[in-house]
Amino acid sequence: MTSLDSKLFAWQRLQVQCDAARVRLRQAMGSPTDDLGIATLHADLQRLQDEMAALLAEIDAMRRPRSAPEPDHR
């Protein structure tokens, strides 16, 4: 498994965790959950989304071809 493959797998795992966090948040908003509980669930979802965004940036950087340095035309 390449480094890119492992990062893609990690991103997919985060996506599943994020989906589960969204479900928990939706359920909490429809029940008599206190505001602190909802805020905690929202913070967990935000943290997962931030991790996904950072990992996606790493994946994009790995997939982008490395460009050669510009020649010096002095």
Biopython code that builds the backbone (N, CA, C, O; Angstrom):
import numpy as np
from Bio.PDB.StructureBuilder import StructureBuilder

atoms = [
    (1, "MET", "N", (0.850, -1.172, 0.000)),
    (1, "MET", "CA", (0.000, 0.000, 0.000)),
    (1, "MET", "C", (0.900, 1.241, 0.000)),
    (1, "MET", "O", (1.800, 1.369, 0.830)),
    (2, "THR", "N", (0.647, 2.131, -0.923)),
    (2, "THR", "CA", (1.441, 3.358, -1.013)),
    (2, "THR", "C", (0.971, 4.365, 0.033)),
    (2, "THR", "O", (-0.072, 4.202, 0.667)),
    (3, "SER", "N", (1.760, 5.384, 0.182)),
    (3, "SER", "CA", (1.406, 6.448, 1.123)),
    (3, "SER", "C", (0.094, 7.112, 0.695)),
    (3, "SER", "O", (-0.749, 7.445, 1.528)),
    (4, "LEU", "N", (-0.059, 7.296, -0.611)),
    (4, "LEU", "CA", (-1.303, 7.889, -1.110)),
    (4, "LEU", "C", (-2.489, 6.984, -0.802)),
    (4, "LEU", "O", (-3.540, 7.462, -0.377)),
    (5, "ASP", "N", (-2.327, 5.680, -1.015)),
    (5, "ASP", "CA", (-3.408, 4.738, -0.711)),
    (5, "ASP", "C", (-3.796, 4.797, 0.757)),
    (5, "ASP", "O", (-4.982, 4.785, 1.089)),
    (6, "SER", "N", (-2.809, 4.861, 1.633)),
    (6, "SER", "CA", (-3.121, 4.891, 3.068)),
    (6, "SER", "C", (-3.839, 6.189, 3.445)),
    (6, "SER", "O", (-4.721, 6.185, 4.304)),
    (7, "LYS", "N", (-3.463, 7.299, 2.803)),
    (7, "LYS", "CA", (-4.145, 8.571, 3.085)),
    (7, "LYS", "C", (-5.581, 8.546, 2.551)),
    (7, "LYS", "O", (-6.492, 9.063, 3.197)),
    (8, "LEU", "N", (-5.781, 7.948, 1.378)),
    (8, "LEU", "CA", (-7.136, 7.832, 0.837)),
    (8, "LEU", "C", (-8.000, 6.952, 1.737)),
    (8, "LEU", "O", (-9.170, 7.254, 1.972)),
    (9, "PHE", "N", (-7.421, 5.872, 2.236)),
    (9, "PHE", "CA", (-8.145, 4.998, 3.154)),
    (9, "PHE", "C", (-8.498, 5.745, 4.439)),
    (9, "PHE", "O", (-9.616, 5.626, 4.942)),
    (10, "ALA", "N", (-7.554, 6.505, 4.964)),
    (10, "ALA", "CA", (-7.801, 7.287, 6.181)),
    (10, "ALA", "C", (-8.899, 8.322, 5.936)),
    (10, "ALA", "O", (-9.735, 8.557, 6.809)),
    (11, "TRP", "N", (-8.903, 8.945, 4.747)),
    (11, "TRP", "CA", (-9.932, 9.930, 4.422)),
    (11, "TRP", "C", (-11.303, 9.260, 4.369)),
    (11, "TRP", "O", (-12.287, 9.813, 4.860)),
    (12, "GLN", "N", (-11.366, 8.066, 3.771)),
    (12, "GLN", "CA", (-12.642, 7.347, 3.715)),
    (12, "GLN", "C", (-13.135, 6.993, 5.112)),
    (12, "GLN", "O", (-14.329, 7.084, 5.396)),
    (13, "ARG", "N", (-12.217, 6.589, 5.980)),
    (13, "ARG", "CA", (-12.582, 6.260, 7.354)),
    (13, "ARG", "C", (-13.113, 7.499, 8.077)),
    (13, "ARG", "O", (-14.088, 7.419, 8.823)),
    (14, "LEU", "N", (-12.464, 8.645, 7.850)),
    (14, "LEU", "CA", (-12.949, 9.893, 8.445)),
    (14, "LEU", "C", (-14.321, 10.262, 7.902)),
    (14, "LEU", "O", (-15.162, 10.786, 8.634)),
    (15, "GLN", "N", (-14.548, 9.993, 6.629)),
    (15, "GLN", "CA", (-15.846, 10.301, 6.034)),
    (15, "GLN", "C", (-16.959, 9.492, 6.711)),
    (15, "GLN", "O", (-18.041, 10.019, 6.968)),
    (16, "VAL", "N", (-16.694, 8.222, 6.996)),
    (16, "VAL", "CA", (-17.673, 7.379, 7.690)),
    (16, "VAL", "C", (-17.920, 7.920, 9.099)),
    (16, "VAL", "O", (-19.064, 7.993, 9.549)),
    (17, "GLN", "N", (-16.844, 8.299, 9.792)),
    (17, "GLN", "CA", (-16.990, 8.862, 11.139)),
    (17, "GLN", "C", (-17.783, 10.167, 11.102)),
    (17, "GLN", "O", (-18.588, 10.440, 11.992)),
    (18, "CYS", "N", (-17.548, 10.963, 10.073)),
    (18, "CYS", "CA", (-18.239, 12.237, 9.918)),
    (18, "CYS", "C", (-19.735, 11.998, 9.684)),
    (18, "CYS", "O", (-20.577, 12.679, 10.271)),
    (19, "ASP", "N", (-20.054, 11.042, 8.835)),
    (19, "ASP", "CA", (-21.456, 10.708, 8.581)),
    (19, "ASP", "C", (-22.151, 10.257, 9.870)),
    (19, "ASP", "O", (-23.286, 10.650, 10.140)),
    (20, "ALA", "N", (-21.469, 9.441, 10.653)),
    (20, "ALA", "CA", (-22.034, 8.977, 11.922)),
    (20, "ALA", "C", (-22.220, 10.148, 12.890)),
    (20, "ALA", "O", (-23.215, 10.201, 13.614)),
    (21, "ALA", "N", (-21.279, 11.074, 12.906)),
    (21, "ALA", "CA", (-21.391, 12.248, 13.780)),
    (21, "ALA", "C", (-22.574, 13.118, 13.365)),
    (21, "ALA", "O", (-23.272, 13.668, 14.217)),
    (22, "ARG", "N", (-22.800, 13.242, 12.055)),
    (22, "ARG", "CA", (-23.954, 14.014, 11.578)),
    (22, "ARG", "C", (-25.270, 13.380, 12.039)),
    (22, "ARG", "O", (-26.198, 14.080, 12.445)),
    (23, "VAL", "N", (-25.337, 12.055, 11.972)),
    (23, "VAL", "CA", (-26.543, 11.346, 12.413)),
    (23, "VAL", "C", (-26.763, 11.579, 13.902)),
    (23, "VAL", "O", (-27.880, 11.871, 14.329)),
    (24, "ARG", "N", (-25.698, 11.450, 14.692)),
    (24, "ARG", "CA", (-25.837, 11.670, 16.143)),
    (24, "ARG", "C", (-26.298, 13.094, 16.444)),
    (24, "ARG", "O", (-27.127, 13.313, 17.327)),
    (25, "LEU", "N", (-25.749, 14.065, 15.699)),
    (25, "LEU", "CA", (-26.140, 15.458, 15.911)),
    (25, "LEU", "C", (-27.604, 15.671, 15.538)),
    (25, "LEU", "O", (-28.341, 16.333, 16.268)),
    (26, "ARG", "N", (-28.026, 15.112, 14.406)),
    (26, "ARG", "CA", (-29.432, 15.241, 13.993)),
    (26, "ARG", "C", (-30.361, 14.624, 15.029)),
    (26, "ARG", "O", (-31.399, 15.198, 15.358)),
    (27, "GLN", "N", (-29.990, 13.452, 15.545)),
    (27, "GLN", "CA", (-30.813, 12.790, 16.555)),
    (27, "GLN", "C", (-30.885, 13.624, 17.828)),
    (27, "GLN", "O", (-31.947, 13.737, 18.440)),
    (28, "ALA", "N", (-29.770, 14.203, 18.223)),
    (28, "ALA", "CA", (-29.739, 15.009, 19.447)),
    (28, "ALA", "C", (-30.585, 16.264, 19.291)),
    (28, "ALA", "O", (-31.221, 16.710, 20.246)),
    (29, "MET", "N", (-30.595, 16.830, 18.098)),
    (29, "MET", "CA", (-31.368, 18.057, 17.886)),
    (29, "MET", "C", (-32.862, 17.774, 17.909)),
    (29, "MET", "O", (-33.659, 18.674, 18.172)),
    (30, "GLY", "N", (-33.246, 16.540, 17.639)),
    (30, "GLY", "CA", (-34.663, 16.183, 17.665)),
    (30, "GLY", "C", (-35.106, 15.592, 18.981)),
    (30, "GLY", "O", (-36.245, 15.140, 19.100)),
    (31, "SER", "N", (-34.240, 15.585, 19.966)),
    (31, "SER", "CA", (-34.588, 15.026, 21.266)),
    (31, "SER", "C", (-34.315, 16.065, 22.357)),
    (31, "SER", "O", (-33.716, 17.107, 22.091)),
    (32, "PRO", "N", (-34.747, 15.784, 23.560)),
    (32, "PRO", "CA", (-34.537, 16.755, 24.645)),
    (32, "PRO", "C", (-33.100, 16.738, 25.185)),
    (32, "PRO", "O", (-32.889, 16.575, 26.387)),
    (33, "THR", "N", (-32.132, 16.904, 24.308)),
    (33, "THR", "CA", (-30.716, 16.946, 24.700)),
    (33, "THR", "C", (-30.377, 18.371, 25.125)),
    (33, "THR", "O", (-30.861, 19.342, 24.544)),
    (34, "ASP", "N", (-29.540, 18.472, 26.145)),
    (34, "ASP", "CA", (-29.160, 19.818, 26.599)),
    (34, "ASP", "C", (-28.238, 20.482, 25.576)),
    (34, "ASP", "O", (-27.650, 19.816, 24.724)),
    (35, "ASP", "N", (-28.128, 21.791, 25.678)),
    (35, "ASP", "CA", (-27.325, 22.573, 24.731)),
    (35, "ASP", "C", (-25.857, 22.166, 24.751)),
    (35, "ASP", "O", (-25.196, 22.180, 23.712)),
    (36, "LEU", "N", (-25.342, 21.805, 25.923)),
    (36, "LEU", "CA", (-23.944, 21.399, 26.019)),
    (36, "LEU", "C", (-23.701, 20.108, 25.228)),
    (36, "LEU", "O", (-22.673, 19.965, 24.565)),
    (37, "GLY", "N", (-24.637, 19.187, 25.300)),
    (37, "GLY", "CA", (-24.509, 17.941, 24.551)),
    (37, "GLY", "C", (-24.498, 18.195, 23.053)),
    (37, "GLY", "O", (-23.704, 17.603, 22.323)),
    (38, "ILE", "N", (-25.377, 19.071, 22.599)),
    (38, "ILE", "CA", (-25.436, 19.415, 21.182)),
    (38, "ILE", "C", (-24.158, 20.145, 20.767)),
    (38, "ILE", "O", (-23.606, 19.880, 19.699)),
    (39, "ALA", "N", (-23.696, 21.051, 21.602)),
    (39, "ALA", "CA", (-22.458, 21.784, 21.289)),
    (39, "ALA", "C", (-21.265, 20.828, 21.205)),
    (39, "ALA", "O", (-20.395, 20.996, 20.350)),
    (40, "THR", "N", (-21.223, 19.839, 22.080)),
    (40, "THR", "CA", (-20.140, 18.855, 22.058)),
    (40, "THR", "C", (-20.190, 18.033, 20.779)),
    (40, "THR", "O", (-19.159, 17.799, 20.147)),
    (41, "LEU", "N", (-21.390, 17.591, 20.393)),
    (41, "LEU", "CA", (-21.535, 16.826, 19.157)),
    (41, "LEU", "C", (-21.149, 17.673, 17.942)),
    (41, "LEU", "O", (-20.512, 17.184, 17.009)),
    (42, "HIS", "N", (-21.541, 18.942, 17.969)),
    (42, "HIS", "CA", (-21.181, 19.841, 16.865)),
    (42, "HIS", "C", (-19.670, 20.039, 16.798)),
    (42, "HIS", "O", (-19.097, 20.055, 15.709)),
    (43, "ALA", "N", (-19.028, 20.188, 17.936)),
    (43, "ALA", "CA", (-17.570, 20.355, 17.978)),
    (43, "ALA", "C", (-16.869, 19.097, 17.453)),
    (43, "ALA", "O", (-15.869, 19.197, 16.741)),
    (44, "ASP", "N", (-17.387, 17.924, 17.800)),
    (44, "ASP", "CA", (-16.813, 16.668, 17.291)),
    (44, "ASP", "C", (-16.930, 16.604, 15.774)),
    (44, "ASP", "O", (-15.979, 16.225, 15.091)),
    (45, "LEU", "N", (-18.091, 16.975, 15.248)),
    (45, "LEU", "CA", (-18.296, 16.982, 13.802)),
    (45, "LEU", "C", (-17.353, 17.975, 13.137)),
    (45, "LEU", "O", (-16.764, 17.666, 12.101)),
    (46, "GLN", "N", (-17.201, 19.152, 13.711)),
    (46, "GLN", "CA", (-16.305, 20.166, 13.143)),
    (46, "GLN", "C", (-14.856, 19.684, 13.137)),
    (46, "GLN", "O", (-14.127, 19.915, 12.172)),
    (47, "ARG", "N", (-14.437, 19.013, 14.217)),
    (47, "ARG", "CA", (-13.077, 18.482, 14.298)),
    (47, "ARG", "C", (-12.840, 17.445, 13.197)),
    (47, "ARG", "O", (-11.798, 17.456, 12.542)),
    (48, "LEU", "N", (-13.811, 16.553, 12.998)),
    (48, "LEU", "CA", (-13.681, 15.544, 11.943)),
    (48, "LEU", "C", (-13.612, 16.202, 10.565)),
    (48, "LEU", "O", (-12.818, 15.794, 9.717)),
    (49, "GLN", "N", (-14.439, 17.213, 10.346)),
    (49, "GLN", "CA", (-14.415, 17.908, 9.059)),
    (49, "GLN", "C", (-13.086, 18.626, 8.839)),
    (49, "GLN", "O", (-12.578, 18.663, 7.718)),
    (50, "ASP", "N", (-12.526, 19.193, 9.895)),
    (50, "ASP", "CA", (-11.218, 19.845, 9.790)),
    (50, "ASP", "C", (-10.127, 18.828, 9.461)),
    (50, "ASP", "O", (-9.251, 19.094, 8.638)),
    (51, "GLU", "N", (-10.185, 17.657, 10.112)),
    (51, "GLU", "CA", (-9.217, 16.600, 9.822)),
    (51, "GLU", "C", (-9.345, 16.142, 8.366)),
    (51, "GLU", "O", (-8.343, 15.907, 7.690)),
    (52, "MET", "N", (-10.583, 16.020, 7.894)),
    (52, "MET", "CA", (-10.808, 15.615, 6.503)),
    (52, "MET", "C", (-10.229, 16.646, 5.538)),
    (52, "MET", "O", (-9.598, 16.281, 4.546)),
    (53, "ALA", "N", (-10.436, 17.911, 5.818)),
    (53, "ALA", "CA", (-9.929, 18.971, 4.938)),
    (53, "ALA", "C", (-8.403, 18.962, 4.899)),
    (53, "ALA", "O", (-7.809, 19.118, 3.832)),
    (54, "ALA", "N", (-7.772, 18.782, 6.048)),
    (54, "ALA", "CA", (-6.309, 18.748, 6.094)),
    (54, "ALA", "C", (-5.773, 17.541, 5.339)),
    (54, "ALA", "O", (-4.792, 17.646, 4.603)),
    (55, "LEU", "N", (-6.416, 16.402, 5.523)),
    (55, "LEU", "CA", (-5.984, 15.195, 4.831)),
    (55, "LEU", "C", (-6.200, 15.318, 3.330)),
    (55, "LEU", "O", (-5.375, 14.855, 2.542)),
    (56, "LEU", "N", (-7.298, 15.934, 2.935)),
    (56, "LEU", "CA", (-7.565, 16.136, 1.513)),
    (56, "LEU", "C", (-6.511, 17.050, 0.885)),
    (56, "LEU", "O", (-6.109, 16.835, -0.259)),
    (57, "ALA", "N", (-6.070, 18.047, 1.611)),
    (57, "ALA", "CA", (-5.011, 18.927, 1.111)),
    (57, "ALA", "C", (-3.717, 18.143, 0.915)),
    (57, "ALA", "O", (-3.006, 18.354, -0.068)),
    (58, "GLU", "N", (-3.407, 17.240, 1.846)),
    (58, "GLU", "CA", (-2.221, 16.396, 1.700)),
    (58, "GLU", "C", (-2.350, 15.482, 0.483)),
    (58, "GLU", "O", (-1.396, 15.306, -0.276)),
    (59, "ILE", "N", (-3.527, 14.907, 0.306)),
    (59, "ILE", "CA", (-3.772, 14.011, -0.832)),
    (59, "ILE", "C", (-3.625, 14.776, -2.134)),
    (59, "ILE", "O", (-2.988, 14.295, -3.071)),
    (60, "ASP", "N", (-4.207, 15.961, -2.198)),
    (60, "ASP", "CA", (-4.100, 16.780, -3.410)),
    (60, "ASP", "C", (-2.642, 17.117, -3.719)),
    (60, "ASP", "O", (-2.222, 17.082, -4.875)),
    (61, "ALA", "N", (-1.883, 17.439, -2.689)),
    (61, "ALA", "CA", (-0.470, 17.770, -2.890)),
    (61, "ALA", "C", (0.304, 16.556, -3.409)),
    (61, "ALA", "O", (1.221, 16.702, -4.217)),
    (62, "MET", "N", (-0.060, 15.377, -2.952)),
    (62, "MET", "CA", (0.623, 14.165, -3.399)),
    (62, "MET", "C", (0.253, 13.817, -4.845)),
    (62, "MET", "O", (1.072, 13.269, -5.583)),
    (63, "ARG", "N", (-0.951, 14.128, -5.235)),
    (63, "ARG", "CA", (-1.412, 13.783, -6.574)),
    (63, "ARG", "C", (-0.972, 14.803, -7.619)),
    (63, "ARG", "O", (-0.897, 14.488, -8.807)),
    (64, "ARG", "N", (-0.685, 16.006, -7.184)),
    (64, "ARG", "CA", (-0.270, 17.065, -8.091)),
    (64, "ARG", "C", (1.139, 16.770, -8.584)),
    (64, "ARG", "O", (2.024, 16.481, -7.778)),
    (65, "PRO", "N", (1.362, 16.837, -9.891)),
    (65, "PRO", "CA", (2.717, 16.570, -10.380)),
    (65, "PRO", "C", (3.684, 17.651, -9.894)),
    (65, "PRO", "O", (3.353, 18.835, -9.831)),
    (66, "ARG", "N", (4.839, 17.213, -9.569)),
    (66, "ARG", "CA", (5.862, 18.172, -9.124)),
    (66, "ARG", "C", (6.384, 18.888, -10.354)),
    (66, "ARG", "O", (6.816, 18.257, -11.319)),
    (67, "SER", "N", (6.342, 20.176, -10.314)),
    (67, "SER", "CA", (6.815, 20.953, -11.466)),
    (67, "SER", "C", (8.300, 21.230, -11.321)),
    (67, "SER", "O", (8.834, 21.370, -10.220)),
    (68, "ALA", "N", (8.929, 21.302, -12.450)),
    (68, "ALA", "CA", (10.362, 21.618, -12.455)),
    (68, "ALA", "C", (10.533, 23.091, -12.131)),
    (68, "ALA", "O", (9.657, 23.897, -12.444)),
    (69, "PRO", "N", (11.640, 23.455, -11.514)),
    (69, "PRO", "CA", (11.858, 24.869, -11.220)),
    (69, "PRO", "C", (11.928, 25.675, -12.521)),
    (69, "PRO", "O", (12.418, 25.199, -13.545)),
    (70, "GLU", "N", (11.440, 26.869, -12.449)),
    (70, "GLU", "CA", (11.477, 27.749, -13.621)),
    (70, "GLU", "C", (12.924, 28.069, -13.991)),
    (70, "GLU", "O", (13.741, 28.350, -13.114)),
    (71, "PRO", "N", (13.245, 28.026, -15.288)),
    (71, "PRO", "CA", (14.620, 28.374, -15.681)),
    (71, "PRO", "C", (14.902, 29.850, -15.427)),
    (71, "PRO", "O", (14.013, 30.696, -15.520)),
    (72, "ASP", "N", (16.135, 30.130, -15.111)),
    (72, "ASP", "CA", (16.563, 31.498, -14.828)),
    (72, "ASP", "C", (17.006, 32.132, -16.145)),
    (72, "ASP", "O", (18.041, 31.756, -16.696)),
    (73, "HIS", "N", (16.228, 33.092, -16.655)),
    (73, "HIS", "CA", (16.515, 33.740, -17.945)),
    (73, "HIS", "C", (17.138, 35.113, -17.740)),
    (73, "HIS", "O", (16.627, 36.108, -18.255)),
    (74, "ARG", "N", (18.201, 35.178, -17.016)),
    (74, "ARG", "CA", (18.828, 36.484, -16.774)),
    (74, "ARG", "C", (19.750, 36.840, -17.889)),
    (74, "ARG", "O", (20.369, 37.904, -17.863)),
]
sb = StructureBuilder()
sb.init_structure("model")
sb.init_model(0)
sb.init_chain("A")
sb.init_seg("    ")
for serial, (resi, resn, name, xyz) in enumerate(atoms, 1):
    if name == "N":
        sb.init_residue(resn, " ", resi, " ")
    sb.init_atom(name, np.array(xyz, "f"), 0.0, 1.0, " ", f" {name:<3s}", serial, name[0])
structure = sb.get_structure()
